[in-house]
Structures are given as C-alpha cells and as structure tokens.
C-alpha cells in the first residue's frame, strides 16, 4: 500500500520497488520485439504482475496492450493474456475481495476511482470498445471469455458511456446476444451478467435485447436449470428479466403477446412438504414473485396491467399463487411476497377479485381466504411486514370492487350476522380489530373498513345501521357513535389517526352520515376543542385531521339540523378557533413527512409500526377536499345558497348521466346477448345447411340406386312392385288409393261391357256369313235354271266364283279373329285377380284396351269390305234377269242389316273415343301421384316378340281401316 500511495502522489517511505522497472522493461519488450513468442511471454508476465501492481501496469502497459489487440489477432493466446491483463487493471472486484475489514474506507474509494479512471481512458477511443465487441465474437474460449469479463467490468465502471458506444456500434447488441446461445456454460452465464449491466436504465437497449429473442432464451435457461430449484444462474436470469421488463411498457406488451406469462406457471409449483427450502430457492422464488409484480404494477398503464392480469388468470398463474398462499410450511418472507403479488394481480380486475373471494383455506370447516388473512392482520403476534401485506391485499381486493365492498359491509349488518357464532366473518374481525387494545390493529382495521366504503355512498348509508353491544345490560351503540366515543377517550395517536381517517372517508360525499355525526351534541365541541388547543408536534397530525373532519361536516352539510347549519358552524369556527388558525391546522396534514411517503405508491411500506399513519387512498381524499374546505370556510351564506343550487343541478345532471349510463349498460348487455344469439343461430344454420346438403346427396344416391334397380329388374315384376313402393315413397294417402281402386273397378266394368259388345259383333259376323252361304246356294240354283250358253251368265258365274273365294278368305280371317278374341278373354280373366290386389295391373288394362281397339278397327275394315262386295253384287244382279228378284230382296235385307251394323259401329266408335279420353285423363292423374304409367306405344314397343307375331294382322287391320275411311 505504501508503494501505491507513493505512485498516487503521497510521500514515499523508501526506495521504489523493482517491480516498476520490470513493468517498464516488459512494456518495451512488447512494443519493440519482433518475435511473437517474445511478445507473448512479455504479456504473460504483465498479466502476472497486474494484480499486485495494478496502477503501474495500467499506466504503462494499457496502450501497448490495446496495440496487441489490434495487431496480433491471429494468435489467440496473446490476445487472451492481453484481455486478462486489462480486466485485472480495470476491474474493482479483485481489490474488493482482497480488502480486509480493518482497512480504511478511503482505500475502497481510491480503488473505485482507479477502476473508473482506467475505464475512462480505455473508452476514450470508441474504437477500443468496437474492437472488444469484435473479439467477443471469436469462438475461441481463451479470447471470448476474458473479452466478456472485460466488457462487463467496463459497463460496471462507466455504464451509460459504454452503453451509448455499443448502441451506435453496428450490430453491437446482436453480437452480445449470441453469448446466450454458447454451449459453454461459463461463457453463457457470464454473458447473462454482461447483459444485466448492459440493460440497466437504458430503454433502447432493453427493447433491442427483447426483440433479439432474449425472453425465449432466458426462459429456456431457467427451465433447464430447474426453475426455482436452480442455482445462481436462475437468479441472474431473473434479474436480467426484471431489467428488461421494469418500467418498459413495450417489452411488457411483447412479453404478454409472446405467451411468456403462461411459461411462468411452473415456477410456482410447490409440494405438500415445504420444509427445508434452500436459501437459493427462497431467493429465486422471491425474484420470480417480483417479476410477476413488475407485469401488474399499479404504476404501469392501466390497459397493460389489466391485460396481464387477465392472462395470469386464464393460464392458471393466479390459482397457483393462491395455492402457495394457503400452503403450509412456506417461509415467512416468501408468504409475505406472495400476498403482495396476489394483491397486485387482483387489484382492479373484477374477474380476479371474484376468484379470490371464492378461495377457501384448507381448514375444517373451510374458511374464506380473506377471513384467514384478516385474522393474521389483527393478530399482534404476527410479523409487521406480513400484517402490512395482508392490509395491502385487502385494499387491492376492494379496489374498484363494489361487489366485494358490499359483501364485506353485509357481514356487519344485523340481518346477515351469524347468530350461532360458529363462524367468524370479515366484518366481525374488522370490528374486533377496530376496538382492540393494539393500536396497530386499530389503524389497520380502520383503514380496511374505510376502503370498504371508498366511493360507495350506498354502503356508507347502510353502515349507519350497524349496532354494537358494548357491555351487558347497556343498550347497543351505533358503529359511528362508538368510533367517536373511542376518539374522545384520548387513546394512542395511531389509533386516533386511524379512526379520524375512517370518519373522514365515511362522512365525505354522504349528507346522511354527516347528519348522524352532528346529531351527537358532543362531537362538534370535541373537534373544536382539539383544533383550538396548542399541543405538541405529535398532536398536530390529530389536530389537522380533526379540522378536516369538521370541514367535511360543513361542506357536505344539508342543513337538516337547525343547530348545526353551515352558517352556524362557520360562526362557531370564527369565534372559538379563527379562520386563519383553522386553515393552518388543516394544512398540517399535507405538510407531514409521512403523508408525502404514503402518497407515493398504493402499497403500505413502513420501516416501523410507529410510521404507519397515512393510507395512500386517504391522501387522494385530502388533496381533493383541502382546497374546497378552505373556500367553504370563507364563503358567505348567499354564496352557500348558490353553491347548493349548483350542487343540486350537478346532482341532477349526475343522476341523468347515471341513468343513461345504466341504460347504455343494459343496451350493451342486450347487444351482447343478441350477438351471442346471432352467433348461435348462425352456427345452427350452418349445421342445418350441412345436414341438408348431406341429405340431398343421400337422396340423389338413393335415386341413382333406385333407377339402377329399376333397370335390372324384369318389367313385369318391376311394374308390380314399383307401384306400391312409389306409393309409399310419395306418401299417397289411403283415401286417394281407394279412389284409384274404385276408378279401376269402373274401368274393369267398362272393359267387360266392351267384351259383350264384341261378342255381339261376332254374332253379327256369323249372321253375315250364313247369309252369304244362302246367297251362294241361291246363285247356284239360278245358274242351273239359266241358259248355260249366255255370255252374261258366264261372266256372272266367274264373278261368283271369285266372290266365293273371297268369302272363304274372309271366313278364315273371322275364325282367326275369334281365336284372338278367346286369347284376350283368357288374358282378361288372368288379370282380374291382380286388379283387386293393387294398382299395378293398370298397365295390363291399358294393353287389353289397346288390343280391343285394334280388333274393332279390324272389324270395321271387314264390314267395309263386305259392304263393297255386296254393292257390286247388287249392281250385277240388277243388270241380270228378273229371276234374281229373290236375291235382290235378300240383298236389300242384308243392306239394312249392314246399315244397322254401321250405325252401331259409329256409336261404338264414339263410345270408344270417349273412353280413350277418360283413359288419358286417368293416366295423367296417376302420373301426378307419382305412379309409373307407360304409354301404349311404349307398351307395344316393349314387347318385340308380340310385334313379330301380330305383324301381319296389323297390316290387314290398317288396310281395313283405310277401306273403312274411304267408305
């Protein structure tokens, strides 16, 4: 140390040691030697001397070492020695480890200044830092590791300056991010330490590091190391994560959107046996809880905090924290930090607050977690920090939670108090703490109850109904009266401050509570007496709060009590206190040091119980009311009237706004319901459309299968079966089927009638045949009686022979027609049973009708041919002799019979045309009902064999029909 002091400029105790000369020679050797081995040995020697002769090596060798880094980069060994030497010179860690407790404090300051000065010299040339960043990229362990340590030391000494150089260096931060991916744990772990120093208080670098996938890499390292059971590496990663997220809204949003909150849940998995936690695990879990609090801190933007709170609930992180909260064997500091973490996770988030209200402690019988926590808060044997944490948790549970406030106050109301006394409610615990002998319990209970009334006028009015039984035999006293009674008894300052804060919160913006307070004649004299007295510094805070309470009683007074109207209270202040004195005492609150501390953040953090005086929310109320109360004291009665009118107008306006807000809220709910119904109906519609599409495809498949089966089956079986199937498929009613059966019966009868008429025609044909035979016999007799030599008679004889041959042909045709008629009758008898069973033989009936029509046409043609032949015979016989008179008579008789037959045939044609029309109409009806009906042409074309057999007959029928039409 004497040598160090001599170099620093102090008096020298003796001759200089030989170390300085050695360092100078080594520096000359590094600068002038041409052999790499000589320079390497010289740098190695400087490294060995750098710890003992830090100042000399730093002053004489730094420039040469930087030159080595620039020129000898091809040799990793000499680069490693140079980096180690610079680290020994610049770093203060080595000196701090070697210092003894007996050394003076100025030595530590000198060491810090030395490292800072050498760092400033090194970074004066920015190229040195850029060179160091380039060396850190080298994969060689002997270069990369000392480079990382040197850069970390530079950031510790001159953080902002080095950060700025790295920030402007091309890809500077990205080069350092590669350290986290190094497979060598030593370099990776020191890289984490480097990034810790790099990201301190620099939002720009924090954003770059975050977007270089730092969250993913750090969480992977924590998982690999065993989460909370890991070692110091987990702690370093958590500290780096805090640097990246704390007060950096951009990184917090990126962390949430990257679904990294979900990866935090395994950190807080604890077992049933939580005894024997290592110190490192406690530290790790403490940092993990702090990291959660960073994301949901009340100082963050409300939107970012709310989104993180919702994400923690949905991923189960809040549930995991509540499990730790209710677990046994958890260390006290971890339990306290867990309570604080849960507090901020549920603060202002209705969903999380509702879940926390449903959490029960694993006791018998189960108790709500809120009740268990309140029992710890009002228990004076619990640690102070734990009681503060429980109070903060209760405050956060009630923050912007009117539902929770109502549940707490309802446990105090007479209608909801458990008469059996089996269970303790939150309200009973608060009342017990409010009136206990422990001043800290009094303060905590008063503040907790004040938070249950915060910005809730309805609950302030309901709390006036609470009655307390002070002692046996005495009537019950209201909670408001009991608070003022304890206040007037002169208890501890902390108790009175807590009760005054509760009363100020209770009476503010609640005229009914002010009226109840003023109704007690002892309250106003007590307040004026407290304010008017000249007390010590400790009582000044109580005086200020009494002035605030009296000012609230004036400002929110509705003048319902004649003796305590606003004007009279102002006159009372003027006479007994003085306006200026009153304003001065009121200002004691905001001027107090503890008031300023409490106004900084919502969490109650006090170094000792004696400093626990003000609540954060109460400081907001003081700031809001201090000015208006000061103005109200100086206002005249006319101004008060005007102000009351303005207040009424504002109240009406507020009521209107509240009404419209309620309407808008209801409409929003209706809109949400309608949207949900629309979405439900849309999904149902899509499902139905999909079902319809599927059914249509199935129907088409069934149709295709049906058509295929229809083709494959035989025609007779097909006609018989398809009709009944079609009736079933198309859903024809029973009545319609019966109608069709009746119509088929009618057609059957008509068919029989036509058959009878056909038989009659057959008989007519037989008569004609017999008459023709008689005519032949007559002619033969005539021929025998005539002169055999007449030419005319010979010609007539030839014609008669020709007629006979024609008659024989006609007789053969008639016999053939009779055979066909018999066949038709047989087919008709075979079809009759089928007609009664089902509608399928309709096609058979149509075939029979077609056959009948063809036969009638053939008969017409035959009759026409016979009539023509008869006419020719008549003409021939007229030209002959008078002996043919008998034949003429017979011929005339035959003509009459033919005429009658022709008339009957005409009538039959009209009847058949009418029947044909009716058949067509019935076929159309059957087609409308979906019954397959084949046309006559289809039926005739479907049976090719029948066409071949009856081809000749059809040609003869056509010829006969043509002859009949010509006739």
DRENTI-479986 format. One record per residue (C-alpha): x, y, z. Coordinates in steps of 0.001 Angstrom, whole numbers, plus 500000, padded with zeros to 6 digits. Layout:
N
XYZ ...
This chain:
967
500000500000500000 502932502345500665 504069501853497058 500563502565495795 500406505754497847 503766506827496500 502637506402492930 499388508219493660 501453511240494792 501859510680498526 505149510710500477 507422507745499726 508571505564502635 511682504279500877 513204503401497540 510899502280494713 510490498522494365 511998496716491425 508503495883490106 508155499227488325 511390498699486411 510315495206485473 506990496502484158 508777499135482102 511089496550480562 508187494266479771 506340497120478099 509401497912475976 509675494265475070 506014494158473970 506467497288471902 509804496519470234 510104492735469983 509619491306466506 509112487712467599 505556486741468550 506822484382471257 508743487199472941 505700489475472920 503508486658474214 505886485986477114 506036489680477952 502221489999478008 502007486863480161 504437488454482618 502385491666482679 499281489637483453 501001488037486453 502051491479487759 498754493238487044 497067492155490271 499857493302492566 500986496342490574 497624497372489165 498370501076488923 501788500704487247 500577498144484715 497549500289483915 499551503437483402 502470501975481459 501042498958479629 497469499856478619 498449501462475338 500720498544474426 498031496013475333 495466497762473114 498034497723470300 498456493958470786 494694493508470482 494764495379467194 497823493764465572 498143490222466958 494581488955466463 495854485859464673 497304484500467934 494521483728470381 496897483075473278 498463486549473351 495010488110472849 493742486166475864 496671487340478026 496138490946476971 492403490817477764 493058489234481172 495622491925481971 493209494721481046 490496493082483129 492784492938486165 493633496597485729 490092497898485201 488029495615487464 487475496509491105 486184493061492058 489626491662492772 490613494533495062 487319494308496935 487838490602497602 491375491168498965 490419494021501268 490173493360504976 487571494823507265 490308496674509154 491244498788506120 490049502306505911 487084503414503839 489208505817501798 491104502837500373 487871501480498902 487100504878497415 490580505043495893 490094501597494326 486744502637492834 488227505812491453 491163503852489965 488892501454488053 486714504313486835 489739506302485658 491244503365483735 487836502675482164 487552506269481072 490998506049479472 490070502843477660 486738504073476254 488098507488475322 488801505944471947 485481504376470907 487347502090468527 488617500183471569 485075499176472557 484248498271468951 487433496162468850 486373494440472048 482942493653470542 484698492064467586 486862489928469866 483791488773471791 482516487258468537 485527484890468445 484607481340469340 487973480583470988 487381480193474711 490639481974475671 489532485034473748 485780485124474229 485617484592477966 488144487281479032 486543489621476481 483131489136478099 484551489761481571 486395492895480438 483292494329478745 481232493599481875 483775495448484001 483701498439481648 479886498588481961 480118498469485744 482567501377485828 481148503643483122 477771502165482260 475989504980480360 479038505867478229 479773502257477267 476062501634476584 475976504542474170 479079503295472322 477614499795471997 474263501215470911 475761503140467999 478070500278467041 476747498245464078 475106495046465367 476685495705468751 473804494385470873 473154491477468491 476756490285468866 476372490134472620 473041488275472366 474885485364470754 476528484696474123 473256483224475446 473435480516472775 477017479470473649 477197475800474592 479869476544477237 478013477354480434 480775479607481769 480537481947478804 476736481744478742 476463482572482446 478935485468482200 477001486613479133 473913486888481321 475876489049483758 477099491185480862 473543491736479608 472472492668483142 474932495549483135 474152496433479536 470385496772480076 470470498852483251 468403502053482882 468543502042479069 465149501530477441 466523501492473901 468953498644474605 466251496840476587 463955496873473549 466705495637471230 467636492805473597 463966491821473992 463374491707470248 466527489630469817 464565486733471365 466007487255474853 462799486185476641 462731482817474899 466404482111475627 466272483199479261 463127481179479993 464755478163478364 467803478569480602 465590478845483707 463714475687482699 466962473801482017 468364474818485399 465284473552487276 463113476650487719 463023477725491369 465213474770492381 468030476040490162 471215477735491231 472722481188490891 472218481083487114 468434481206487587 468856484199489862 470967486019487246 468400485278484515 465572486593486699 467496489791487412 468048490266483682 464320489706483026 463493492349485616 465821494804483882 464088494148480563 460520494460481892 460585497016484689 459144500374483594 459303499282479943 455763499138478570 456875497983475133 458727494956476488 455870494134478861 453426494094475970 455825491962473926 456227489565476856 452452489208477211 451747488828473483 454516486260473167 452609483993475627 455551484042478010 453280484621481027 451999481064480592 455555479768480937 455829481315484406 453223478996485927 455621476025486538 457824478302488631 455288478329491455 454509474632491707 455103473634495337 454640470295497023 452889469325500220 456098469330502226 457567472817502029 460066472494504859 463792472826504370 463907475196501433 467427476208500469 468451479840500608 468937479872496849 465410478557496244 463987481223498527 465937483865496610 464831482514493247 461171482314494230 461352485805495680 462688487151492381 460031485228490444 457295486827492518 458847490233491968 458878489566488224 455133488886488321 454633492133490223 456593494021487594 454000492989484995 450981494045487109 452445497001488966 449961499832489700 452446502253488142 452053500575484726 449450501861482233 446006500568483277 445409498817479976 448689496894480076 448160495897483706 444612494717483040 445642492540480076 448426490927482097 446027490271484992 443570488543482656 446342486473481096 447534485347484548 444028484238485457 443394482344482222 446706480478482322 446225479439485964 449033481544487419 446730483276489917 445381479912491057 448944478683491579 449795481748493676 446685481220495810 447843477640496371 451143478937497773 449171481449499839 447184478693501559 450025476149501748 451732475196504995 455441475384505722 456153478242503285 458875480608504595 457580483866506040 459285486170503559 458010484100500604 454499484120502078 454642487888502528 455844488462498980 453185486038497672 450477488050499429 451799491241497858 451926489548494438 448367488242494687 447290491720495782 448532493363492619 447306490531490370 443711491074491598 443835494854492020 441100496469489940 440337493261487979 436784492102488691 437316488553487418 440410488007489555 438744489609492576 435749487298492250 438042484298492033 439995485396495110 436737485776497039 435942482112496265 439292480761497523 438984478770500750 441691477828503210 442285474082503782 440782474131507280 437917472320508977 435447473820508400 436783475621505317 437121479361505713 437446482017503023 441000483109502369 440013486723503094 438889485796506600 442095483865507279 444203486802506100 442235489288508215 442810487080511246 446545487490510645 446198491252510174 444500491884513532 446795489455515374 449531491469517071 451802488431517288 452203488228513517 455233489902511861 454751493551510971 455587493115507265 453074490259507000 450326492402508536 451128495196506110 450968492734503210 447542491457504332 446244495029504577 447501495728501063 445839492541499824 442531493585501390 442813497047499868 443503495612496419 440577493210496782 438224496147497408 439762498488494816 437024499337492276 435100496313493519 431638497396494637 430515493792494814 433307492930497252 432643496079499273 429010495094499599 429932491585500743 432236492942503456 429717495511504743 426895492958504621 428722490870507240 428295493792509654 424588494356509082 422132492868511598 420271490733509042 423385488822507942 425276488281511217 425634484618512145 423642484192515343 425125480788516153 428654482142516367 430105479089514659 431992481089512037 433815484386512151 433032486881509396 435234489559507905 433075492284509456 433407490823512945 437192490637512560 437333494276511460 435195495411514385 437295493345516744 440478494908515408 438934498380515452 438304498262519192 441223496108520397 443977497308522691 446625497051519928 446978500436518206 448337498849515010 445268496598514800 443068499668515346 444768501501512479 444714498536510079 441056497741510787 440038501408510391 441851501717507051 440426498405505833 436884499477506726 437477502851505044 438386501022501832 435105499103502075 433322502489501918 435530504100499269 433411505889496624 430266503988497614 427522506212499052 425029503358499400 427302501381501725 428039504493503768 424333504804504458 423949501098505199 426855501146507661 424880503620509786 422567500706510681 425334498745512387 424757498414516120 427361497255518647 426802495733522070 429396497444524267 428600495710527569 425933493533529176 422864495456530261 423616498567528222 421713499388525039 423555498860521741 425520501738520264 425918502573516592 429306501990514990 429612505702514215 428949506633517843 431398504028519146 434146505434516910 433589508958518241 433499507639521813 436891505969521457 438214509090519767 437213511263522697 438792508913525252 442288510054524334 443798506810523056 447121506474521216 447909508779518314 447972505913515814 444506504736516915 443029508256516717 444577508879513300 443057505617512002 439605506443513408 439704510010512044 440644508704508577 437716506277508779 435277509028509824 436515511421507124 436079508747504465 432674507791505850 431273511348506006 432705512585502714 430060512921500000 427367511483502305 424992514075503821 423055511478505818 426244510326507587 427094513984508345 423648514464509861 424100511384512055 427506512628513153 426243516114514023 423209514676515802 425504513725518690 425929517037520608 429352516044521956 431096515646518609 431361519290517462 432649520611520826 435240517840520905 436526518719517428 436647522473518105 438432521821521402 441049519620519734 441663522179516992 441835525197519284 444404523755521696 448103524370521263 449608520884521508 452983519341520682 454215518128517293 452796514640517803 449294516036518275 449473518359515280 448561515497512956 445449514762515037 444528518450515006 444792518572511229 442566515514510842 440007516996513280 439962520167511188 439437518083508069 436531516187509703 434895519425510821 435373520902507365 433710517838505808 430791518310508237 430397521859506905 430954521179503203 428590518164502985 426016519571505429 422466519586504056 421248521985506827 418728519434508102 419730520142511735 418808523674512825 421549523967515462 424289522737513108 423615524542509900 426574525570507762 426393529220508791 426300528424512494 429240526056512235 431250528721510408 430407531231513117 431490528702515726 434857528279513986 435243532060513742 434592532550517454 436478529627519001 439257528847516537 439612531553513955 439525531018510254 443243531528509733 444089529160512587 441656526595511215 443259526717507749 446714526470509290 445766523372511302 444188521854508192 447491522313506349 449353520205508939 448233517057507108 449729517668503695 452918519101505178 453650515981507207 456546513795506056 454596510558506471 451837511998504282 454328512507501440 455609508946501765 452127507444501709 451160509460498626 453934507896496525 452545504391495952 449500502294496961 451421499604498857 451815500435502558 455549500181503201 456759501460506535 460073500994508259 458410500582511668 454854500438513098 455212503962514511 455479505371510981 452193503770509960 449958506853509875 448543507568506433 446899505486503741 447514506103500047 443823506445499112 443266508818502017 445980511138500704 443945511454497490 440884512420499550 442861515070501447 444208516529498225 440666516688496842 438989518243499916 441641520561501333 441038523303498799 437236523125498730 437011523164502526 439267526247502703 436977528017500240 433845526891502085 435039528411505358 435284531885503788 432061531736501803 429022533770502808 425521532398503208 424473533724499810 427396532000498177 426496528831500018 422970529039498658 424267529493495147 426665526625495660 423851524434496940 421836525235493851 424804524390491679 425286521183493634 421664520234493147 421961520933489446 425115518877489292 423458516105491251 420536516111488845 422968516069485961 424878513230487574 421643511339488119 420723511800484469 424175510705483394 423990507725485743 420571506831484345 421843506985480786 424920505014481760 422653502378483206 420544502374480042 423664502135477897 424970499316480070 421683497433479730 421701498023475990 425267496762475810 424200493645477668 421266493187475292 423584493693472339 425951491081473703 423062488680474220 421781489335470696 425246488868469286 425521485568471113 422096484523469793 423105485547466271 426295483568466534 424336480598467905 421734480806465146 424449481224462543 426182478104463746 422864476236463807 422099477465460291 425459476264459074 424877472899460712 421402472630459141 422747473614455743 425401470965456045 422730468455457072 420507469448454110 423419469136451724 424219465729453123 420592464611452858 420327465891449283 423373463895448352 421919460848450087 418604461300448253 420445461565444958 422342458396445777 419082456639446627 417561457827443361 420506456516441422 420302453203443237 416546453044442604 416970453725438886 419662451076438682 417459448530440398 414582449506438150 416652448763435065 417933445489436440 414543444066437484 412199442427434976 409402444525433532 406521442501434936 407963442326438435 409053445935438168 405518447104437222 404037445076440028 406419446198442813 407342449703441838 403766450949442099 403417450022445759 406928451342446541 406194454564444733 403010454984446672 404913454567449914 407742456887448838 405448459682447719 403243459383450729 399864458846448917 397043458911451413 394675455965451914 391696457864450540 393445458562447240 394399454904446902 390784453852447475 389629456330444804 392063454863442323 390817451375443138 387223452477442529 388207454011439189 389964450762438249 386783448852439116 384815451145436811 387313450551434042 387013446818434656 383246447007434252 383583449064431096 386060446506429804 383507443740430384 380866445820428620 383137446210425623 383741442485425600 379960441940425467 379664444312422581 382483442462420879 380552439194421239 377511440838419709 379628441890416751 380848438309416478 377257437142416233 376574439758413547 379569438473411623 378258434911411886 374879436023410543 376590437705407646 378495434511406910 375287432452406921 373550434955404650 376455434745402262 376144430968402197 372458431274401397 373311433728398648 375727431172397207 373099428435397232 370566430715395578 373001431699392889 373818428065392241 370134427281391734 369766430238389485 372666429128387384 371201425719386847 367934427256385698 369550429706383289 370696429161379881 374174427731380060 375228429457376865 374690433057377827 377894435088377980 376497437312380617 375698434385382839 379198433010382335 380756436240383421 378492436338386395 379458432801387201 383143433791387182 382452436699389443 380515434498391799 383416432096391970 385691434979392744 383318436126395481 383238432640396947 386999432550397201 386967435948398846 384281434829401296 386339431809402211 389319434055402902 387127436295404981 385765433322406876 389336432250407675 390138435720408897 386995435805411017 387928432481412611 391385433876413304 389831436943414945 387679434700417066 390751432854418275 392410436173419143 389244437159420978 389434433970423023 393065434715423872 392090438217425037 389370436748427221 391884434385428787 394282437273429469 391425439299430920 390464436522433317 394113436235434385 394357439988435045 391132440219437100 392612438973440429 395520441349440076 393200444287439619 391711443802443070 395018443424444851 396954446532443834 397186449296441280 399988447651439355 397762445960436627 396757449349435291 399322448808432593 397741445386431747 394321447026431420 395731449560429033 397180446726426913 393787444998426789 392110448203425758 394672448707423013 394032445151421757 390316445757421815 390700448920419811 392790447088417224 390175444331416902 387407446882416452 389387448524413704 389784445139412012 386031444522412270 385353447892410724 387609447122407833 385960443736407302 382460445210407377 383532447832404901 384914445188402553 381702443171402797 379537446181402082 381574446967398967 381263443410397758 377540443496398385 377165446648396360 378991445109393447 376787442029393658 373700444209393721 374761446034390610 375481442750388823 372191441191389899 370187444288388858 371634444002385376 370667440371385200 367318438955384612 364235439384386734 364826435968388132 367276437488390512 364447439323392380 364599436869395222 368319437538395520 367686441285395460 365218441008398315 367742439114400338 370403441626399355 368218444548400443 367679442792403725 371397442391404083 371931446080403283 369542447051406039 371353444846408427 374698446318407336 373325449821407790 372196448949411255 375601447429411946 377290450542410604 375184452723412881 376038450533415798 379695450713414829 379535454529414716 378001454556418157 380717452179419290 383415454499417821 382004457481419715 381928455410422873 385498454250422329 386734457837421710 385084458945424942 386668456051426799 390077456897425280 389859460445426600 388927459188430032 391828456726429963 394253459548429107 392877461660431980 393247458768434422 396832458230433247 397615461893433878 396191461596437387 398307458539438060 401405460370436819 400582463311439128 400513460897442057 403945459616441039 402783456231439675 404834454994436745 402416454663433758 403690453559430394 402152454805427143 400563452494424589 403468452999422205 405963452102424952 403952449036425843 403749447910422265 407432448655421623 408468446939424878 407248443560423706 409109442918420473 408001439336420306 404321440241420203 405000442689417417 406608439940415333 403652437622415813 400952440172415080 402715441964412230 400524440510409504 397364441171411469 398321444823411988 398881445248408216 395447443760407473 393880445957410157 395490449039408647 394232448098405179 390772447512406548 390842450852408340 391824452610405120 388985450930403255 386563451845406010 387620455512405885 387220455564402093 383733454136402541 
